[in-house]
């Protein structure tokens, strides 16, 4: 498996994000479950796609810069057949490396109460629950996490 940085509008990135949004809509029963501003090409500073050796795109994730050395992980997704394969961890660690190389000091993320699998993944990956930040403050279904980056 390889991780490749791509443009926001890359066809594989677009397709994976569409699958992620469809799954979230199904879990939450609405297509409008995201508090705050949805990520876009204008505010995502990096986006990565994970590929199988045969070129099949199996997962993605991106970063939004929040300022003061803090980034936010957005649109993490791995296709259902590849869950449990290590693809998600490879994507997350790639995002962390990219951020650390730019002297960012921590990454934050938001997931929801209908995503216990994501909560388990992030806590196993070293992220700790924090008070909801930004647009997620006061949203009971949002759960926010943070991890300091190695210096």
Secondary structure, 3 states (H helix, E strand, C coil): CEEEECCCCCHHHHHHHHHHHHHHHHHHCCCCCCCCCCCCCCCEEEEEEEECCCCCEEEEEEEEEEECCEEEEEEEEECHHHCCCCHHHHHHHHHHHHHHHCCCCEEEEEEECCCHHHHHHHHHCCCEEECCCHHHCCCCCEEEEEEECCC
